[in-house]
Amino acid sequence: MPIFFLYRHSIELFLKSMIVIFHSELALPYPNNKPQILTEEGKWRDLDNCHWIDALYWYWARILIEHKVKLEEEAPNGSWILHPDLEENIKVIAKYDKDSTFFRYPFTKRNPSLDQKKYSMKRVNNLNDIVKQINTKKGGFTFIIKDDNDNIKSIYSLDENVMSSELVIFKETSDIFSNYHIMTRMTLCEGF
């Protein structure tokens, strides 16, 4: 889960940095002269108090789209188009971790039904399942709880592939935003 958290947090930080850069380099004023984002609901929210990945993405994309001509004039070597996978990737990330708590805490305040999905130790309900698993894998970790009479009460097995397809999305999205950030710094800020 720490890896998920770090990818998700990097995406948030890349978005916030680029929002600040866009406001600065394109001379876009903030209300109240403090860094804020506009939400889809039309409300301004302080940037330092917003961790909503979908809201940050929406505002960043809005700036990119609305100011594309100016970006192309100011930084013609940049590629000021939206990556085709970003919108769907952000939906997946927001589903799990809209506000940066899902991978940080053992419980989730927004969607507790997803909590079981992130745990690497899974309950095994059938002893035959664990035998099959042991026979098809090399190594692994299984935890067996017995009562005082050596009767098996519970079996847990390590799932080494917890949310592996989601991890690909988190990594890919972090890489995409890293590339956007580098491009923005190099073309719009002359490397600074």
C-alpha positions in Angstrom: 0.0 0.0 0.0 2.9 2.5 0.5 3.7 2.2 -3.2 0.1 3.1 -4.1 0.2 6.0 -1.7 3.4 7.3 -3.2 2.2 7.1 -6.8 -1.1 8.7 -5.8 0.7 11.5 -3.8 3.1 12.2 -6.7 0.1 12.7 -9.1 -1.4 15.1 -6.6 1.9 17.1 -6.3 2.5 17.2 -10.0 -1.0 18.5 -10.6 -0.7 21.2 -7.9 2.7 22.3 -9.1 1.5 22.6 -12.7 -1.6 24.5 -11.6 0.6 27.0 -9.8 3.0 27.2 -12.8 0.1 27.9 -15.2 -1.3 30.6 -12.9 2.1 32.2 -12.7 3.4 31.9 -16.2 0.0 32.7 -17.9 -0.8 35.5 -15.5 -4.0 33.9 -14.3 -5.1 35.6 -11.1 -6.4 33.7 -8.0 -9.4 34.9 -6.1 -8.2 36.4 -2.8 -4.6 36.3 -4.1 -4.0 32.8 -2.7 -3.5 29.6 -4.7 -6.9 28.0 -5.3 -8.6 25.7 -7.7 -12.1 26.1 -9.2 -14.2 23.0 -8.7 -16.8 21.7 -11.2 -19.5 23.1 -8.9 -18.1 26.6 -9.5 -16.6 27.0 -6.0 -13.0 28.0 -5.3 -11.1 25.8 -2.9 -7.7 26.5 -1.3 -5.0 24.5 -3.1 -3.2 23.6 0.1 -6.4 22.2 1.5 -7.5 20.2 -1.5 -6.5 16.6 -1.9 -9.3 15.6 -4.3 -7.5 14.0 -7.2 -10.4 14.3 -9.6 -11.0 18.0 -8.8 -7.3 18.8 -9.2 -7.2 17.0 -12.5 -10.4 18.7 -13.7 -9.1 22.1 -13.0 -5.6 21.4 -14.5 -7.2 20.0 -17.7 -9.6 23.0 -17.8 -6.6 25.4 -17.8 -4.8 23.3 -20.4 -7.8 23.3 -22.7 -8.9 26.9 -22.2 -5.4 28.4 -22.5 -4.0 26.0 -25.2 -3.4 28.8 -27.7 -1.5 30.9 -25.1 0.5 27.9 -24.0 1.4 27.2 -27.6 2.5 30.8 -28.0 4.5 30.9 -24.8 6.0 27.4 -25.1 5.8 26.2 -28.7 8.0 23.2 -28.0 5.5 21.8 -25.5 2.8 19.3 -26.4 -0.3 20.9 -24.9 -2.8 18.2 -25.5 -4.4 15.8 -23.0 -3.1 12.3 -22.9 -5.9 10.0 -24.0 -5.7 7.7 -21.0 -5.7 10.3 -18.3 -9.5 10.8 -17.8 -10.2 7.1 -17.3 -7.1 6.6 -15.1 -8.1 9.5 -12.9 -11.6 7.9 -12.5 -10.0 4.7 -11.3 -7.6 6.5 -8.9 -10.5 8.7 -7.5 -12.6 5.5 -7.0 -10.1 4.2 -4.6 -8.4 7.3 -3.2 -10.2 10.5 -4.1 -8.8 12.4 -1.0 -5.5 10.6 -0.2 -6.7 8.4 2.7 -7.4 4.9 1.1 -3.8 3.8 1.1 -2.7 5.8 4.1 -5.0 4.3 6.7 -6.3 0.7 7.4 -9.8 2.0 7.1 -11.5 4.1 4.5 -14.0 6.8 5.3 -15.5 7.2 1.9 -15.9 3.7 0.6 -15.3 1.0 3.4 -16.5 -1.7 1.1 -13.2 -1.4 -0.9 -11.0 -1.9 2.2 -10.9 -5.7 1.9 -9.5 -5.3 -1.6 -6.3 -3.6 -0.4 -5.3 -6.1 2.3 -2.6 -8.5 1.2 -3.5 -11.2 3.8 -6.7 -13.0 2.5 -8.8 -15.4 4.5 -8.9 -18.9 3.0 -12.3 -20.5 3.5 -11.5 -23.9 2.1 -8.4 -25.9 3.0 -8.4 -27.4 -0.5 -7.9 -23.9 -1.9 -4.7 -23.4 0.1 -3.4 -26.8 -1.0 -4.0 -25.9 -4.7 -2.4 -22.5 -4.1 0.7 -24.1 -2.4 1.0 -26.6 -5.3 0.9 -24.0 -8.0 3.2 -21.4 -6.4 6.8 -21.5 -5.3 7.1 -20.1 -1.8 4.6 -17.8 -0.3 3.3 -17.1 3.2 0.4 -18.8 4.9 -0.8 -18.1 8.5 -2.8 -20.8 10.3 -4.6 -20.2 13.5 -5.4 -23.2 15.7 -7.4 -23.7 18.8 -6.1 -25.4 22.0 -6.9 -28.8 20.5 -4.9 -28.1 17.3 -8.1 -27.7 15.2 -7.6 -25.2 12.5 -9.8 -22.1 13.1 -8.6 -19.8 10.4 -6.2 -19.7 7.5 -4.8 -16.6 5.9 -2.6 -16.5 2.8 -0.5 -13.7 1.3 -1.8 -12.3 -2.0 1.3 -11.0 -3.7 -0.8 -9.5 -6.5 -3.1 -7.2 -4.5 -4.7 -4.8 -6.9 -2.0 -5.4 -9.5 -4.0 -4.1 -12.5 -4.8 -0.9 -10.5 -1.1 -0.5 -9.6 -0.3 -0.4 -13.3 -2.8 2.5 -13.7 -1.3 4.4 -10.7 2.2 4.0 -12.1 1.3 4.9 -15.6 -0.6 8.0 -14.5 2.3 9.1 -12.3 4.7 8.6 -15.2 2.4 10.6 -17.5 2.2 13.5 -15.0 5.9 13.4 -14.4 6.4 13.8 -18.2 3.9 16.7 -18.3 5.6 18.3 -15.4 9.1 18.0 -17.0 7.7 19.4 -20.2 6.0 22.3 -18.4 9.2 23.2 -16.5 11.4 22.9 -19.6 9.2 24.7 -22.1 7.2 27.1 -20.1 9.6 27.9 -17.3 12.8 27.5 -19.2 13.9 24.7 -16.9 13.3 26.4 -13.6 
